[in-house]
Amino acid sequence: MMRIVNIVLVVVMLGAATWTYAVKHSAERNVAQIEELERRITLEQETIDLLEADWAYLSQPSRLKKLSDLYAEELQLLQTQPRQIVHPQELPAAPEIPAGDGIADIIAGEMPDTMTTGSVGGN
């Protein structure tokens, strides 16, 4: 009887050790994934900071003024006159689009069921 109890306890101990190893291995894998994601997030944040700095440089008014003066003849840019600025209520009304116009139906969310695209193969 004692021998059976010892065998059962050894099997339980081996099972517990196997389970502990599996949990430890899974936790280490999760930690490695978290570290990789944190590294990628840091890289993306650094990239964003670099792009923001680049944008700040590229959009400096003094730099843009120099470029507009340099390419003034080619671009034919003119200053905006106050009479060119209008309020939204001064804009003309949107044109009426007839029903059955494919693009208008898609925009309105009423996509026709019969629409086919180039990516749909014929039967």
C-alpha positions in Angstrom: 0.0 0.0 0.0 2.8 2.4 0.9 4.4 1.7 -2.5 1.3 2.8 -4.4 1.1 6.0 -2.3 4.7 6.8 -3.1 4.2 6.1 -6.8 1.1 8.4 -6.8 3.0 11.1 -5.0 5.9 10.9 -7.4 3.5 11.1 -10.4 1.7 14.1 -8.8 5.1 15.7 -8.2 6.2 15.2 -11.8 2.9 16.6 -13.0 3.3 19.6 -10.8 6.9 20.1 -12.0 5.8 19.8 -15.6 2.9 22.3 -15.0 5.2 24.7 -13.2 7.8 24.5 -16.1 5.0 25.1 -18.7 3.7 28.2 -16.8 7.2 29.5 -16.4 8.0 29.0 -20.0 4.7 30.7 -21.0 5.4 33.6 -18.7 8.9 34.1 -20.2 7.4 34.0 -23.7 4.9 36.6 -22.7 7.6 38.8 -21.1 9.6 38.6 -24.3 6.6 39.6 -26.4 5.9 42.5 -24.1 9.5 43.7 -24.3 9.4 43.4 -28.1 6.2 45.5 -28.2 7.6 48.1 -25.9 10.7 48.3 -28.1 8.5 48.7 -31.2 6.4 51.4 -29.4 9.5 53.3 -28.4 10.8 53.1 -32.0 7.5 54.4 -33.3 7.5 57.2 -30.7 11.0 58.2 -31.7 9.9 58.2 -35.4 6.9 60.4 -34.6 9.1 62.8 -32.7 11.5 62.9 -35.6 8.7 63.5 -38.1 7.2 66.2 -35.9 10.6 67.9 -35.7 11.0 67.6 -39.5 7.5 69.0 -40.0 8.3 71.9 -37.7 11.4 72.7 -39.8 9.6 72.3 -43.1 6.7 74.5 -42.1 8.7 77.4 -40.7 7.2 80.6 -42.2 10.7 82.1 -42.9 11.6 78.9 -44.9 8.3 78.9 -46.8 8.7 82.6 -47.6 12.2 81.9 -49.0 10.9 79.0 -51.1 7.9 81.0 -52.4 10.2 83.9 -53.4 12.6 81.5 -55.1 9.9 79.8 -57.1 7.5 82.7 -57.4 7.8 82.9 -61.2 7.3 79.2 -61.7 4.4 78.8 -59.1 2.8 82.2 -59.8 1.6 82.4 -56.2 -0.5 85.4 -55.2 -1.4 86.6 -51.7 -5.0 85.9 -50.6 -7.2 88.9 -50.7 -9.7 89.5 -48.0 -12.6 89.4 -50.5 -11.6 85.8 -51.4 -12.4 84.5 -47.9 -16.1 83.6 -47.5 -18.2 82.2 -44.6 -19.7 78.7 -45.0 -23.2 80.1 -45.4 -22.0 82.1 -48.4 -21.0 79.0 -50.3 -23.4 77.8 -53.0 -25.6 74.8 -52.2 -24.5 71.3 -53.0 -25.7 70.2 -56.4 -28.6 67.8 -56.6 -27.4 64.3 -57.6 -30.0 62.1 -59.4 -30.9 58.8 -57.9 -29.2 55.8 -59.4 -25.8 57.5 -59.6 -23.4 54.8 -58.5 -21.0 57.0 -56.6 -23.7 59.0 -54.9 -25.4 55.8 -53.8 -22.1 54.5 -52.3 -21.6 57.8 -50.5 -25.2 57.8 -49.2 -24.7 54.2 -48.0 -27.2 52.8 -50.5 -24.9 50.6 -52.5 -26.8 48.6 -55.1 -26.6 44.9 -54.8 -25.9 44.4 -58.5 -22.6 46.4 -58.4 -19.6 44.4 -59.5 -16.0 45.4 -59.3 -12.9 44.4 -61.2 -11.9 42.2 -58.2 -15.0 40.1 -58.5 -14.6 37.1 -60.9 -17.4 36.2 -63.2 -19.1 32.7 -63.0 
